């Protein structure tokens, strides 16, 4: 017996994250609502988030990276800036001061 879906989930996320995820979902043929439903079901099955949430012990530092890794990191940052996936420096410092 099929159950009627009556609940809504409304979230606000960064546009670029939404766009990238939906491109992948479209490529594999899974509607957004189905993907969210699957995620919620995995939370229930795992009695928590279905993947590890960890903070790296250290962030990459230039003196610990080889040339290839450094260039890759810089290229990624440049691409994010070009695509508008960055924030004004004043906003960043304001968030840091607020402790976010």
Secondary structure, DSSP 4 states (H G I P E B T S, - for coil): -PPPP---------HHHHHHHHHHHHHHT--HHHHHHHHHHHHHHHTS-SS-----SS---GGGS-HHHHHHHHHHHHHHHHTT----HHHHHHHHHHT-
